[in-house]
């Protein structure tokens, strides 16, 4: 909404292309968490702290090994990928994608963290993290979008997911 208010529809489209590409890849951690949550819940119910920690840390390692290379590849290949998928008219989206791709490792790490918090009856803490992220999102977008357009929105997204992950870890 802020992009449309301060810029034309072309800028909105540039952000939308990058957003859709990163959003489409979020199915990976979602599928993983569907299998992770029952394992974490079972370990917590058995009061098996060793299994709980082992499963949680293993999931983080796996998500990091998946998320960071995916973000690096998407960011690095963005100048070739965007024109290939969407045509040269959307080439400016590549810069946005190069930044926005870095939300992926943060999201990939946050999914198992959220699963851990829910499995250990700490959903309130996850909700607090999401509330802090929402406030950060609004503030960062209000500051960055009017000055930097789609790139500001991309950096705001990265900042928000840093907050989500940081508050969740805390």
Helices and strands as residue ranges (DSSP letters): H 2-6, H 9-24, H 27-45, H 49-86, G 88-90, H 93-100, H 103-119, H 123-169
